[in-house]
């Protein structure tokens, strides 16, 4: 028992040391930078996907407009194959527009996260932010 107490008191005699405040700030800044870079990467990926999808949806809309024609009664004597093709395009267009809405939402959320990160860590200068 006496030996255990001696060990406890001896271990207290060893100086407890922490890192310097500068090193702590560097560590904090590095952690915030990791989060900022992850948000930036997700934002760039979503924006890239959105740009590509928007081009494809615009292309399908153009093709659908040409296929539909511009006569008032075009739908009456339209070939059944054209109707099937138009219905498929309509499904693709709707799916693409739904995804564009979701991407717009995601992009807004990523931008909000980025702004929130800057608010929560105002003393940390991060290039990625």
N, C-alpha and C positions, 0 to 999 in steps of 0.2 A: 504494500500500500504506500509506504513511504517512497519507494522507488518511482511509483506512478506519479505521485505528487511532484517529485523532483523533475521528472520529464515534462510535466505540464508547465511548471515554472520556468524550466530551461527553454521550452519552446516559446514562451512569452517573451523571454529575453531577446530572442531573435527579432530583428527589426522588421516590421511590416512595411513593405514599400509598394507604392502604386506607380503607374506610369505618369509621365509628365502631362500637364494639361494640354500642351501642344500635340503630343502624341494621341491623346484622347480625341482632340478635335479632328486630327487627321483620320483617325479610325472612323469617327462619326461621319465625316465628309465622304469617305470611301463607301460606307454603307448606304448613304443617301444617294450617291452617284450610281450604285448598282441598281437601286430601285428606279431612279430616273432613266437609266439606260434601258431597263426592261420595259418601262412604259413607252419610251421612244420607239423601241423595236416593235412593240405591239401596235402602236399608232401608225408606224410606217407600213407594216404589213396590212393593216386594215385599209389604209388609204390606197395602197397599191391594188389590193383586191377590188376596192370600190371603183377605181379608175378603169380597170380592165373590164369589170362587169358592166359598168355604165356604157362603155363602148359597144360591148356585145348586145346589150339590150337595145341601144339605139339602132344597131344594125338589124336586129330582128324586127323592130318597129318599122324600119324603112322597107324591109322585104315584105312585111305583112301589108303595108299600105299599097305596094305595087300589086300584090296578089289580090287584094280586095277589089281593086278597080274603083272607078269613080262614077259609074252609072247609078241612077236612082234605083233601078230594079236589078242590079247586078246579082243579088243573092238569089233571085228567082231562077235564072238559067245557068247558075254556076255549076260547074262540074263537081260531082261528089268528091273526087280526089282533092280538088282545091279546097273544099269545105273541111275535109279531114286535115289537110295540111294547115289551114288557117286555125283550126281548133288546137292543133299541136303547138303552133306558134303562140296562141293565146295563153296556153298553159305555161310555156317557157317564159313569156313576157311577165306574166303574173308572178311566177316564181322568182324571176330576176328582180322585179320591183320590190317584192317582199324582202329579198336578201339585201337590196340596196337600203331599204329602211332600217334593217337590223344593223348594217354596217354604219349608217349615219348615227344611230344610237350608240353603238360601241365607240365610234370615234369621239363623239361628244363626251362619253364617260371617261375615256382615256385622257382627253384634254382636261377634264375636271380633276382627275386624279393628279395630273401633272401640276395643275394650279394649286391643288390642296397640299401637295408635297412642298411646293415653294412656300406656302403659308405656314406649314407646320415646322419647317426648317429654314427660317429666314436668314439665319446667320451662316448657313452653309452655302458657299458659292460653288455651284456645280455647273460645269460646261454643258452637260447634257440637258440641263433645264433651260 
